Amino acid sequence: MSHRICLLRGVNVGGVKVLMTELKTVADTLGLANPRTLLASGNLVVDSDAEPLDLEARLEAGIAARFGRPIEIMVRTPDQWAALIAANPFPQQAVTDGSRLLVMVMKARLADGALETLQGLAVGDERAAAVDGTLYLWCADGIGRSRMAEKAVPRLTGVGTGRNWNTVLRLAALA
């Protein structure tokens, strides 16, 4: 059995509360083995050989039933996660301060024109790049201070969820 990295979009911010203990219960209920969470921001790793899209649908249905609202989920295999890490177009910045590098894992594909719009919002040393459908934002002054990161929302980019580089690496270790 392999691992699956499951990322919930927009939980425990903006009034959408999902306790990680309850998330593990949903995973157990769905028959997913060894559910474990990282931080309180919607990071779940399970043991499963299910295809990512199938697992996304199962988890979304289970979470909607448990929490009474839809929550988008992005699922990746360990190989897909390793490729996302290897593709990082900002390796030096990741070493300098991983908390300032935002990785946006997309549900489908990046919306047309999104990268160019975000690049146009970059200030100073900020940078935006997309590699194989994943969006990478280097926010030199911090993610919370970046207008570029602030505007990286579904209306512009398509549905996705962001994790800083430190969390990306911690999820890799957990999987």
DRENGUKOL-94979 format. One record per residue: residue number from 1; x, y, z of N, C-alpha, C in turn. Coordinates in steps of 0.2 Angstrom, whole numbers, plus 5000, padded with zeros to 4 digits. Example, Ala and Ser with C-alpha at 12.3 -4.5 7.8 and 13.67 -1.06 7.14 Angstrom:
# residues 2
+-----+--------+---------+------+---------+----------+-------+--------+---------+------+
| seq | n_east | n_north | n_up | ca_east | ca_north | ca_up | c_east | c_north | c_up |
+-----+--------+---------+------+---------+----------+-------+--------+---------+------+
|   1 |   5066 |    4972 | 5039 |    5062 |     4978 |  5039 |   5066 |    4984 | 5039 |
|   2 |   5064 |    4989 | 5035 |    5068 |     4995 |  5036 |   5064 |    5000 | 5039 |
+-----+--------+---------+------+---------+----------+-------+--------+---------+------+
***
This chain:
# residues 175
+-----+--------+---------+------+---------+----------+-------+--------+---------+------+
| seq | n_east | n_north | n_up | ca_east | ca_north | ca_up | c_east | c_north | c_up |
+-----+--------+---------+------+---------+----------+-------+--------+---------+------+
|   1 |   5004 |    4994 | 5000 |    5000 |     5000 |  5000 |   5004 |    5006 | 5000 |
|   2 |   5002 |    5011 | 4996 |    5006 |     5017 |  4996 |   5003 |    5023 | 5000 |
|   3 |   5006 |    5029 | 5000 |    5003 |     5034 |  5003 |   5000 |    5039 | 4999 |
|   4 |   4995 |    5043 | 5001 |    4992 |     5049 |  4998 |   4992 |    5055 | 5002 |
|   5 |   4994 |    5060 | 4999 |    4995 |     5067 |  5002 |   4988 |    5070 | 5000 |
|   6 |   4984 |    5072 | 5005 |    4978 |     5075 |  5004 |   4978 |    5082 | 5007 |
|   7 |   4976 |    5087 | 5003 |    4976 |     5094 |  5005 |   4969 |    5097 | 5004 |
|   8 |   4966 |    5099 | 5010 |    4960 |     5102 |  5010 |   4961 |    5110 | 5009 |
|   9 |   4956 |    5113 | 5005 |    4957 |     5120 |  5003 |   4953 |    5124 | 5008 |
|  10 |   4956 |    5129 | 5011 |    4953 |     5134 |  5014 |   4950 |    5132 | 5021 |
|  11 |   4953 |    5127 | 5025 |    4950 |     5126 |  5031 |   4954 |    5129 | 5037 |
|  12 |   4950 |    5130 | 5042 |    4952 |     5133 |  5048 |   4955 |    5141 | 5047 |
|  13 |   4952 |    5143 | 5042 |    4952 |     5151 |  5040 |   4945 |    5153 | 5038 |
|  14 |   4944 |    5159 | 5039 |    4937 |     5162 |  5036 |   4931 |    5158 | 5039 |
|  15 |   4931 |    5155 | 5045 |    4925 |     5152 |  5047 |   4924 |    5145 | 5046 |
|  16 |   4928 |    5142 | 5041 |    4928 |     5135 |  5040 |   4932 |    5131 | 5044 |
|  17 |   4929 |    5128 | 5049 |    4932 |     5124 |  5055 |   4932 |    5117 | 5054 |
|  18 |   4938 |    5114 | 5053 |    4938 |     5107 |  5053 |   4943 |    5104 | 5058 |
|  19 |   4941 |    5101 | 5063 |    4946 |     5098 |  5068 |   4950 |    5092 | 5065 |
|  20 |   4956 |    5092 | 5066 |    4960 |     5087 |  5063 |   4958 |    5080 | 5065 |
|  21 |   4956 |    5080 | 5072 |    4954 |     5073 |  5074 |   4948 |    5071 | 5071 |
|  22 |   4943 |    5075 | 5069 |    4937 |     5074 |  5065 |   4939 |    5072 | 5058 |
|  23 |   4944 |    5075 | 5055 |    4946 |     5073 |  5048 |   4949 |    5066 | 5048 |
|  24 |   4953 |    5064 | 5053 |    4955 |     5057 |  5054 |   4949 |    5052 | 5055 |
|  25 |   4944 |    5054 | 5058 |    4938 |     5050 |  5059 |   4935 |    5049 | 5052 |
|  26 |   4934 |    5054 | 5048 |    4932 |     5053 |  5041 |   4936 |    5049 | 5037 |
|  27 |   4942 |    5049 | 5038 |    4947 |     5045 |  5034 |   4946 |    5038 | 5036 |
|  28 |   4945 |    5037 | 5043 |    4944 |     5030 |  5045 |   4937 |    5027 | 5043 |
|  29 |   4932 |    5031 | 5043 |    4926 |     5029 |  5041 |   4926 |    5027 | 5034 |
|  30 |   4930 |    5030 | 5030 |    4930 |     5029 |  5022 |   4935 |    5023 | 5021 |
|  31 |   4938 |    5020 | 5027 |    4942 |     5014 |  5026 |   4949 |    5015 | 5024 |
|  32 |   4951 |    5022 | 5025 |    4958 |     5023 |  5023 |   4963 |    5022 | 5029 |
|  33 |   4968 |    5019 | 5028 |    4973 |     5016 |  5033 |   4977 |    5022 | 5035 |
|  34 |   4979 |    5021 | 5042 |    4984 |     5025 |  5045 |   4983 |    5033 | 5043 |
|  35 |   4977 |    5036 | 5045 |    4977 |     5043 |  5043 |   4981 |    5047 | 5048 |
|  36 |   4985 |    5052 | 5046 |    4988 |     5056 |  5050 |   4988 |    5063 | 5047 |
|  37 |   4988 |    5068 | 5052 |    4988 |     5075 |  5050 |   4994 |    5079 | 5052 |
|  38 |   4995 |    5085 | 5048 |    5000 |     5089 |  5050 |   4998 |    5096 | 5050 |
|  39 |   4999 |    5099 | 5056 |    4997 |     5106 |  5058 |   4989 |    5106 | 5058 |
|  40 |   4986 |    5111 | 5058 |    4979 |     5112 |  5059 |   4976 |    5115 | 5052 |
|  41 |   4979 |    5114 | 5047 |    4977 |     5118 |  5041 |   4975 |    5113 | 5035 |
|  42 |   4973 |    5107 | 5037 |    4970 |     5103 |  5032 |   4975 |    5099 | 5028 |
|  43 |   4980 |    5096 | 5031 |    4985 |     5092 |  5028 |   4983 |    5085 | 5031 |
|  44 |   4982 |    5080 | 5027 |    4981 |     5073 |  5028 |   4985 |    5068 | 5024 |
|  45 |   4988 |    5064 | 5027 |    4991 |     5058 |  5024 |   4988 |    5052 | 5026 |
|  46 |   4986 |    5048 | 5021 |    4983 |     5041 |  5022 |   4987 |    5036 | 5018 |
|  47 |   4986 |    5030 | 5020 |    4989 |     5024 |  5016 |   4983 |    5022 | 5011 |
|  48 |   4984 |    5022 | 5005 |    4979 |     5020 |  5000 |   4982 |    5019 | 4993 |
|  49 |   4980 |    5014 | 4990 |    4982 |     5014 |  4983 |   4977 |    5017 | 4978 |
|  50 |   4972 |    5020 | 4980 |    4967 |     5023 |  4976 |   4970 |    5028 | 4972 |
|  51 |   4967 |    5029 | 4966 |    4969 |     5034 |  4961 |   4967 |    5041 | 4964 |
|  52 |   4972 |    5046 | 4964 |    4971 |     5053 |  4967 |   4964 |    5056 | 4965 |
|  53 |   4961 |    5055 | 4959 |    4955 |     5058 |  4958 |   4949 |    5055 | 4961 |
|  54 |   4950 |    5048 | 4961 |    4945 |     5044 |  4965 |   4945 |    5046 | 4972 |
|  55 |   4951 |    5046 | 4975 |    4951 |     5048 |  4982 |   4949 |    5055 | 4984 |
|  56 |   4950 |    5059 | 4980 |    4947 |     5066 |  4980 |   4940 |    5066 | 4981 |
|  57 |   4937 |    5062 | 4976 |    4929 |     5062 |  4976 |   4927 |    5059 | 4983 |
|  58 |   4930 |    5053 | 4985 |    4927 |     5050 |  4991 |   4928 |    5054 | 4997 |
|  59 |   4934 |    5057 | 4998 |    4935 |     5062 |  5003 |   4930 |    5068 | 5003 |
|  60 |   4929 |    5071 | 4997 |    4925 |     5077 |  4997 |   4918 |    5075 | 4999 |
|  61 |   4916 |    5069 | 4997 |    4909 |     5067 |  4999 |   4909 |    5065 | 5007 |
|  62 |   4914 |    5062 | 5009 |    4914 |     5060 |  5016 |   4914 |    5067 | 5021 |
|  63 |   4918 |    5071 | 5018 |    4919 |     5078 |  5022 |   4913 |    5082 | 5022 |
|  64 |   4909 |    5082 | 5016 |    4903 |     5086 |  5015 |   4898 |    5083 | 5020 |
|  65 |   4898 |    5076 | 5020 |    4893 |     5073 |  5025 |   4894 |    5074 | 5032 |
|  66 |   4900 |    5074 | 5034 |    4902 |     5075 |  5041 |   4902 |    5083 | 5043 |
|  67 |   4904 |    5087 | 5039 |    4904 |     5094 |  5041 |   4899 |    5099 | 5038 |
|  68 |   4894 |    5096 | 5033 |    4889 |     5099 |  5031 |   4890 |    5105 | 5026 |
|  69 |   4896 |    5104 | 5023 |    4898 |     5109 |  5018 |   4903 |    5106 | 5013 |
|  70 |   4903 |    5108 | 5007 |    4908 |     5105 |  5002 |   4915 |    5109 | 5004 |
|  71 |   4920 |    5104 | 5003 |    4927 |     5107 |  5004 |   4931 |    5103 | 4998 |
|  72 |   4935 |    5107 | 4994 |    4939 |     5105 |  4989 |   4945 |    5101 | 4992 |
|  73 |   4947 |    5096 | 4989 |    4953 |     5092 |  4991 |   4957 |    5091 | 4985 |
|  74 |   4964 |    5091 | 4986 |    4969 |     5090 |  4981 |   4973 |    5084 | 4984 |
|  75 |   4973 |    5078 | 4980 |    4977 |     5072 |  4982 |   4983 |    5071 | 4977 |
|  76 |   4988 |    5069 | 4980 |    4994 |     5068 |  4976 |   4998 |    5062 | 4979 |
|  77 |   5001 |    5058 | 4974 |    5005 |     5052 |  4976 |   5011 |    5054 | 4979 |
|  78 |   5015 |    5050 | 4982 |    5022 |     5052 |  4984 |   5026 |    5054 | 4978 |
|  79 |   5026 |    5050 | 4972 |    5029 |     5052 |  4966 |   5028 |    5059 | 4964 |
|  80 |   5021 |    5060 | 4964 |    5019 |     5067 |  4961 |   5022 |    5072 | 4966 |
|  81 |   5022 |    5071 | 4972 |    5024 |     5076 |  4977 |   5032 |    5077 | 4976 |
|  82 |   5035 |    5071 | 4975 |    5043 |     5072 |  4974 |   5044 |    5076 | 4968 |
|  83 |   5040 |    5075 | 4963 |    5041 |     5079 |  4957 |   5039 |    5086 | 4958 |
|  84 |   5034 |    5088 | 4962 |    5033 |     5095 |  4964 |   5039 |    5098 | 4967 |
|  85 |   5042 |    5094 | 4972 |    5048 |     5097 |  4975 |   5054 |    5098 | 4970 |
|  86 |   5055 |    5093 | 4966 |    5060 |     5093 |  4962 |   5060 |    5099 | 4957 |
|  87 |   5053 |    5101 | 4955 |    5052 |     5106 |  4950 |   5053 |    5113 | 4953 |
|  88 |   5054 |    5114 | 4959 |    5054 |     5120 |  4962 |   5058 |    5125 | 4958 |
|  89 |   5056 |    5130 | 4955 |    5060 |     5135 |  4951 |   5064 |    5140 | 4956 |
|  90 |   5063 |    5140 | 4962 |    5066 |     5144 |  4967 |   5070 |    5141 | 4972 |
|  91 |   5074 |    5136 | 4970 |    5078 |     5132 |  4975 |   5082 |    5136 | 4980 |
|  92 |   5085 |    5141 | 4978 |    5089 |     5145 |  4982 |   5085 |    5149 | 4988 |
|  93 |   5079 |    5152 | 4985 |    5075 |     5155 |  4990 |   5072 |    5150 | 4995 |
|  94 |   5071 |    5144 | 4993 |    5068 |     5139 |  4997 |   5073 |    5138 | 5003 |
|  95 |   5079 |    5138 | 5001 |    5084 |     5137 |  5007 |   5085 |    5143 | 5011 |
|  96 |   5084 |    5149 | 5008 |    5085 |     5155 |  5012 |   5079 |    5155 | 5017 |
|  97 |   5073 |    5154 | 5015 |    5067 |     5155 |  5020 |   5061 |    5152 | 5017 |
|  98 |   5060 |    5145 | 5018 |    5055 |     5141 |  5016 |   5048 |    5144 | 5017 |
|  99 |   5048 |    5148 | 5023 |    5041 |     5151 |  5025 |   5039 |    5156 | 5020 |
| 100 |   5043 |    5158 | 5015 |    5041 |     5164 |  5011 |   5040 |    5161 | 5004 |
| 101 |   5040 |    5155 | 5003 |    5039 |     5151 |  4996 |   5032 |    5148 | 4997 |
| 102 |   5028 |    5150 | 4993 |    5021 |     5147 |  4993 |   5020 |    5143 | 4987 |
| 103 |   5018 |    5136 | 4988 |    5017 |     5132 |  4983 |   5009 |    5130 | 4982 |
| 104 |   5007 |    5132 | 4976 |    4999 |     5131 |  4975 |   4998 |    5125 | 4971 |
| 105 |   4995 |    5120 | 4975 |    4993 |     5113 |  4972 |   4986 |    5114 | 4969 |
| 106 |   4986 |    5113 | 4962 |    4980 |     5115 |  4959 |   4975 |    5109 | 4958 |
| 107 |   4969 |    5110 | 4958 |    4964 |     5104 |  4958 |   4964 |    5102 | 4950 |
| 108 |   4964 |    5106 | 4946 |    4964 |     5104 |  4939 |   4970 |    5108 | 4936 |
| 109 |   4969 |    5113 | 4931 |    4975 |     5116 |  4929 |   4975 |    5124 | 4930 |
| 110 |   4980 |    5127 | 4930 |    4980 |     5134 |  4931 |   4976 |    5138 | 4926 |
| 111 |   4973 |    5142 | 4928 |    4968 |     5146 |  4923 |   4973 |    5150 | 4918 |
| 112 |   4970 |    5151 | 4912 |    4974 |     5155 |  4907 |   4975 |    5162 | 4910 |
| 113 |   4981 |    5164 | 4909 |    4982 |     5171 |  4911 |   4984 |    5172 | 4918 |
| 114 |   4983 |    5167 | 4922 |    4984 |     5168 |  4929 |   4991 |    5170 | 4931 |
| 115 |   4996 |    5166 | 4928 |    5003 |     5167 |  4929 |   5005 |    5174 | 4927 |
| 116 |   5003 |    5176 | 4922 |    5005 |     5183 |  4919 |   5002 |    5188 | 4924 |
| 117 |   4996 |    5187 | 4926 |    4993 |     5192 |  4931 |   4997 |    5193 | 4937 |
| 118 |   4998 |    5187 | 4940 |    5002 |     5187 |  4946 |   5009 |    5190 | 4945 |
| 119 |   5012 |    5188 | 4940 |    5019 |     5191 |  4939 |   5018 |    5199 | 4938 |
| 120 |   5013 |    5201 | 4936 |    5012 |     5208 |  4935 |   5011 |    5212 | 4942 |
| 121 |   5009 |    5208 | 4947 |    5008 |     5210 |  4954 |   5014 |    5210 | 4958 |
| 122 |   5019 |    5206 | 4956 |    5025 |     5205 |  4960 |   5028 |    5212 | 4961 |
| 123 |   5031 |    5213 | 4967 |    5034 |     5219 |  4969 |   5041 |    5217 | 4972 |
| 124 |   5046 |    5221 | 4970 |    5053 |     5220 |  4972 |   5056 |    5213 | 4970 |
| 125 |   5058 |    5209 | 4975 |    5061 |     5203 |  4973 |   5056 |    5197 | 4972 |
| 126 |   5049 |    5199 | 4972 |    5044 |     5193 |  4972 |   5045 |    5190 | 4965 |
| 127 |   5043 |    5184 | 4965 |    5043 |     5180 |  4958 |   5037 |    5175 | 4958 |
| 128 |   5035 |    5174 | 4952 |    5029 |     5169 |  4951 |   5031 |    5164 | 4945 |
| 129 |   5030 |    5158 | 4946 |    5032 |     5153 |  4941 |   5027 |    5147 | 4941 |
| 130 |   5026 |    5144 | 4936 |    5022 |     5138 |  4935 |   5025 |    5133 | 4932 |
| 131 |   5025 |    5127 | 4935 |    5029 |     5121 |  4932 |   5024 |    5115 | 4933 |
| 132 |   5023 |    5112 | 4927 |    5018 |     5106 |  4927 |   5012 |    5107 | 4931 |
| 133 |   5009 |    5113 | 4930 |    5002 |     5114 |  4933 |   5003 |    5116 | 4941 |
| 134 |   5008 |    5117 | 4943 |    5009 |     5119 |  4950 |   5012 |    5126 | 4950 |
| 135 |   5009 |    5130 | 4954 |    5011 |     5137 |  4955 |   5016 |    5139 | 4961 |
| 136 |   5021 |    5142 | 4959 |    5026 |     5143 |  4965 |   5027 |    5151 | 4965 |
| 137 |   5026 |    5154 | 4971 |    5026 |     5161 |  4972 |   5032 |    5162 | 4978 |
| 138 |   5037 |    5166 | 4976 |    5042 |     5168 |  4980 |   5040 |    5175 | 4983 |
| 139 |   5038 |    5175 | 4989 |    5036 |     5181 |  4992 |   5041 |    5184 | 4997 |
| 140 |   5046 |    5188 | 4994 |    5052 |     5190 |  4998 |   5050 |    5193 | 5005 |
| 141 |   5045 |    5197 | 5005 |    5043 |     5200 |  5012 |   5039 |    5196 | 5016 |
| 142 |   5037 |    5190 | 5014 |    5032 |     5186 |  5018 |   5026 |    5185 | 5014 |
| 143 |   5023 |    5179 | 5015 |    5017 |     5177 |  5011 |   5011 |    5182 | 5013 |
| 144 |   5011 |    5183 | 5020 |    5005 |     5188 |  5022 |   5006 |    5195 | 5020 |
| 145 |   5011 |    5197 | 5018 |    5012 |     5204 |  5015 |   5012 |    5205 | 5008 |
| 146 |   5011 |    5199 | 5004 |    5012 |     5199 |  4997 |   5005 |    5200 | 4994 |
| 147 |   5004 |    5205 | 4990 |    4998 |     5206 |  4986 |   4998 |    5201 | 4981 |
| 148 |   5003 |    5199 | 4978 |    5003 |     5193 |  4973 |   5000 |    5187 | 4976 |
| 149 |   5002 |    5185 | 4982 |    4999 |     5179 |  4986 |   4992 |    5180 | 4988 |
| 150 |   4990 |    5186 | 4990 |    4984 |     5188 |  4992 |   4979 |    5187 | 4986 |
| 151 |   4981 |    5189 | 4980 |    4977 |     5188 |  4974 |   4977 |    5181 | 4971 |
| 152 |   4981 |    5177 | 4973 |    4981 |     5170 |  4971 |   4975 |    5166 | 4973 |
| 153 |   4969 |    5168 | 4971 |    4963 |     5165 |  4973 |   4959 |    5161 | 4967 |
| 154 |   4955 |    5157 | 4969 |    4952 |     5153 |  4963 |   4949 |    5157 | 4957 |
| 155 |   4946 |    5163 | 4959 |    4943 |     5167 |  4954 |   4949 |    5169 | 4948 |
| 156 |   4955 |    5169 | 4950 |    4960 |     5171 |  4946 |   4964 |    5165 | 4943 |
| 157 |   4966 |    5160 | 4948 |    4970 |     5155 |  4947 |   4967 |    5148 | 4945 |
| 158 |   4960 |    5147 | 4947 |    4957 |     5141 |  4947 |   4958 |    5138 | 4954 |
| 159 |   4954 |    5133 | 4955 |    4954 |     5130 |  4962 |   4961 |    5127 | 4964 |
| 160 |   4964 |    5129 | 4969 |    4970 |     5126 |  4972 |   4971 |    5128 | 4979 |
| 161 |   4976 |    5125 | 4982 |    4977 |     5127 |  4989 |   4985 |    5128 | 4990 |
| 162 |   4987 |    5132 | 4994 |    4994 |     5134 |  4995 |   4996 |    5131 | 5001 |
| 163 |   5003 |    5129 | 5001 |    5007 |     5127 |  5007 |   5013 |    5130 | 5006 |
| 164 |   5016 |    5133 | 5012 |    5023 |     5135 |  5011 |   5028 |    5130 | 5011 |
| 165 |   5034 |    5131 | 5009 |    5039 |     5126 |  5007 |   5041 |    5122 | 5013 |
| 166 |   5041 |    5125 | 5019 |    5042 |     5121 |  5025 |   5037 |    5115 | 5026 |
| 167 |   5031 |    5117 | 5025 |    5025 |     5112 |  5025 |   5026 |    5107 | 5020 |
| 168 |   5027 |    5109 | 5014 |    5028 |     5104 |  5008 |   5033 |    5099 | 5010 |
| 169 |   5039 |    5101 | 5013 |    5044 |     5096 |  5015 |   5042 |    5092 | 5021 |
| 170 |   5038 |    5095 | 5025 |    5036 |     5091 |  5031 |   5031 |    5085 | 5029 |
| 171 |   5027 |    5087 | 5024 |    5022 |     5082 |  5021 |   5026 |    5077 | 5017 |
| 172 |   5031 |    5078 | 5014 |    5035 |     5073 |  5010 |   5038 |    5068 | 5015 |
| 173 |   5040 |    5071 | 5021 |    5043 |     5067 |  5026 |   5038 |    5062 | 5029 |
| 174 |   5032 |    5065 | 5030 |    5026 |     5061 |  5033 |   5024 |    5056 | 5029 |
| 175 |   5024 |    5057 | 5022 |    5022 |     5052 |  5017 |   5028 |    5047 | 5016 |
+-----+--------+---------+------+---------+----------+-------+--------+---------+------+
***
